[in-house]
Amino acid sequence: MAAMRSEPSERSEMVSQLFFCEVFTILEDTVKWLFIRCENDGYTGWIDRKHYVPLNNKEYTLLRGRSVAFPKDLIMTLKNQPTGETIRIFHGTPLPVNLQGVVEINGQTWEPEGAVFYRPASPPDRKKIVEMAKTYEQAPYLWGGKSVFGCDCSGFVQTIYNMNGVSIKRDASQQAREGETVNLIDEAREGDLVFFDNHEGDIIHVGILIENSHIIHASGHVRIDKIDHFGIFNPQLQTYTHKLRIIKRYL
């Protein structure tokens, strides 16, 4: 997804990604681009009009009525039945799985090859959130990214939460406005979200609290650092890199 409200150019900045099967509403239609609003988080941006398939009302209703599962592997191959066409999708992709255990969308059926699905626990499991977040350690930083192959701080948090059945907004500043405030770092629990601000007081960063007063967050890459009431301490730099602003609990 590209930024700006006006029609983008070829060199426009990516602000977020869409996974396979994510649903959106078209707000504006041009010759080459579509201005859309994502259904899961209300985020808006431009996409190339070649990168989507329209759904009629019946297909949309069927799609939204199916249970959602996620690839367990970092990459899953789906094979179209009966054409044999294959596509590869990322860990974190919300897949509408029918009663036969295959992906069905817009009248087409896709079967997984050599992989199994992961279904979110209900209620969400804090330890599973932390465990899953750690599988992204060393994933490269990518502005606008949401996958293990490149993510920004809020995209990383959103994907991990979504995979555990908790829907949150896309940007850190938006995420910080929701959830229950935790007053002290000593009162926080693993799986809580921790937010950080700049000198102007704007929320600019977010991470997931894990055990033993540490945080996992995307900064240069997905990494684990020490955290206290001042903020994030980077042991390589021997300094605080992010100033603690607020802690939020969604679970």
C-alpha positions in Angstrom: 0.0 0.0 0.0 1.3 3.4 -0.9 1.0 6.6 1.0 -0.7 10.0 0.2 -4.4 10.8 -0.5 -3.6 11.9 -4.0 -2.9 9.3 -6.7 0.6 7.9 -6.1 3.6 7.8 -8.5 5.8 4.8 -9.2 8.2 6.0 -6.4 5.7 6.5 -3.7 6.5 5.2 -0.2 5.0 2.0 1.0 3.0 2.5 4.3 1.7 -1.0 4.8 1.2 -4.4 3.3 -1.8 -6.6 2.5 -1.7 -10.3 3.0 -3.4 -12.8 0.7 -7.2 -13.0 1.6 -7.3 -9.7 3.4 -10.5 -7.8 2.6 -10.8 -4.0 1.8 -13.3 -1.5 0.5 -12.5 0.6 -2.6 -12.9 4.3 -1.8 -11.6 5.7 -5.1 -10.9 4.1 -8.5 -8.4 5.5 -11.1 -7.0 4.1 -14.3 -4.1 2.4 -12.5 -4.6 2.7 -8.7 -7.3 2.0 -6.1 -7.6 4.0 -2.9 -8.8 1.5 -0.3 -9.7 1.0 3.4 -8.6 -2.3 5.0 -11.5 -4.0 6.8 -9.5 -5.4 9.7 -8.0 -2.1 10.9 -9.5 0.8 8.9 -6.1 1.7 7.4 -6.2 3.5 4.1 -3.8 3.7 1.1 -3.3 3.1 -2.6 -2.7 -0.3 -4.3 -2.1 -1.2 -7.9 -5.4 -2.2 -9.4 -3.8 -5.5 -10.8 -3.3 -6.7 -7.2 -6.8 -7.6 -6.2 -9.8 -9.8 -7.0 -13.3 -8.3 -6.6 -15.9 -10.1 -4.4 -19.6 -10.0 -4.9 -21.9 -9.8 -1.8 -22.5 -13.5 -1.7 -18.7 -14.4 -1.8 -18.0 -11.7 0.7 -20.6 -13.1 3.1 -19.2 -16.6 2.7 -15.6 -15.4 3.2 -16.4 -13.6 6.4 -18.4 -16.5 7.7 -15.5 -19.0 7.5 -13.1 -19.5 10.4 -9.7 -18.0 10.1 -6.4 -20.0 10.4 -2.8 -19.1 9.8 0.2 -20.8 8.2 2.3 -22.5 10.8 5.4 -22.4 8.6 7.1 -19.1 7.6 6.2 -19.8 4.0 3.2 -22.0 3.0 2.5 -23.2 -0.6 -1.1 -23.4 -1.6 -2.2 -25.4 -4.7 -5.2 -24.5 -6.6 -7.7 -27.3 -7.3 -8.2 -28.3 -10.1 -5.8 -26.0 -12.1 -2.6 -27.0 -10.2 -1.5 -23.4 -9.9 0.6 -22.7 -6.8 1.2 -19.6 -4.7 3.4 -19.0 -1.7 2.1 -17.0 1.2 3.7 -15.6 4.4 3.4 -16.6 8.0 0.7 -14.2 9.4 -1.7 -14.5 6.5 -5.3 -14.9 7.6 -6.8 -17.8 5.6 -10.5 -18.6 5.3 -10.6 -22.3 5.9 -13.7 -24.4 5.1 -14.9 -27.5 6.9 -12.7 -29.7 4.7 -9.6 -27.9 6.0 -8.8 -26.1 2.7 -8.8 -22.4 1.8 -11.8 -21.4 -0.2 -12.2 -17.9 -1.7 -14.1 -16.5 -4.5 -15.2 -19.9 -5.7 -11.6 -21.3 -5.8 -10.2 -23.9 -3.6 -6.5 -24.0 -2.4 -5.0 -26.9 -0.6 -1.8 -26.5 1.6 1.3 -28.5 0.6 3.4 -29.9 3.4 2.2 -27.5 6.0 -0.5 -27.2 8.7 -2.6 -24.4 9.9 -2.4 -22.6 13.2 -5.7 -21.5 14.9 -5.7 -18.8 17.6 -6.5 -19.9 21.1 -9.6 -18.6 22.8 -9.1 -16.7 25.0 -5.7 -15.5 23.7 -2.6 -17.1 25.3 0.0 -14.6 26.5 2.8 -17.2 26.5 1.9 -18.2 22.9 2.1 -14.5 21.9 5.6 -14.3 23.3 6.7 -17.6 21.9 5.4 -16.6 18.4 7.0 -13.1 18.6 10.4 -14.8 19.3 10.2 -16.7 16.0 10.6 -13.3 14.3 13.8 -12.4 16.1 16.4 -11.1 13.5 13.7 -10.4 11.0 14.9 -7.3 9.0 13.3 -3.9 9.5 11.1 -2.7 6.6 9.0 0.5 6.8 5.4 -0.6 6.2 6.2 -4.3 6.4 4.1 -6.8 8.4 5.9 -10.2 7.7 8.9 -12.1 9.0 10.7 -11.1 5.8 10.5 -7.4 6.7 8.4 -5.5 9.2 8.3 -2.2 11.1 7.6 -2.0 14.8 3.8 -1.7 14.7 3.4 -4.1 11.8 5.3 -6.7 13.8 3.1 -6.2 16.8 -0.1 -6.2 14.7 0.7 -9.5 12.9 1.6 -11.3 16.1 -1.5 -10.1 17.9 -3.7 -10.9 14.9 -2.4 -14.4 14.7 -3.5 -14.8 18.3 -7.0 -13.6 17.8 -6.5 -10.0 18.9 -7.3 -7.3 16.3 -5.4 -4.0 16.8 -4.8 -0.9 14.7 -1.9 -0.6 12.3 0.3 2.3 13.6 1.9 2.6 17.0 0.1 5.9 17.7 -3.2 4.3 16.9 -2.5 1.2 19.0 -1.6 3.4 22.0 -5.0 4.9 22.1 -6.7 1.5 22.8 -6.4 -1.1 25.5 -6.2 -0.7 29.3 -3.4 1.5 30.7 -0.9 -0.2 33.0 0.5 2.4 35.3 3.9 0.9 36.2 6.4 -1.3 34.4 6.5 -3.5 37.5 2.7 -4.1 37.1 3.0 -5.1 33.4 2.7 -8.7 32.2 4.3 -10.5 29.3 2.3 -9.9 26.2 1.5 -6.3 27.1 2.3 -3.6 24.6 4.9 -0.9 25.5 4.9 2.4 23.7 7.7 5.0 23.4 7.7 8.7 22.4 10.0 11.3 21.0 11.0 14.7 22.4 7.8 16.2 21.1 5.7 13.6 22.9 4.6 11.7 19.8 4.3 7.9 20.0 6.9 6.6 17.6 7.6 3.0 18.7 6.0 -0.1 20.2 7.1 -3.5 21.3 5.9 -6.6 23.2 6.9 -7.2 26.8 8.4 -10.6 27.4 9.8 -12.3 30.5 12.5 -11.0 32.9 12.0 -7.3 32.1 12.8 -7.6 28.4 11.0 -6.5 25.3 10.9 -7.8 21.7 10.6 -5.0 19.1 11.6 -4.1 15.5 14.4 -1.6 15.5 16.9 -2.2 12.8 15.7 -5.8 13.0 13.5 -7.7 15.4 15.5 -7.9 18.6 15.2 -8.5 22.3 16.5 -5.8 24.7 16.3 -4.9 28.4 13.5 -2.6 29.5 12.9 -0.6 32.7 10.9 2.5 33.7 13.2 4.7 31.7 12.8 2.8 28.5 14.7 0.3 26.2 18.4 -0.2 27.0 20.6 -1.4 24.1 23.5 -3.5 25.5 25.6 -3.1 22.3 25.3 0.7 22.3 25.3 0.9 26.1 22.6 3.5 26.1 18.8 4.0 26.2 17.4 4.0 22.6 13.7 4.6 23.3 11.9 6.6 26.1 9.0 4.8 27.8 5.7 6.6 27.5 2.8 4.2 28.2 2.0 0.5 28.7 -1.2 -1.0 27.3 -3.0 -4.3 28.0 -5.3 -5.7 25.3 -5.6 -9.2 26.8 
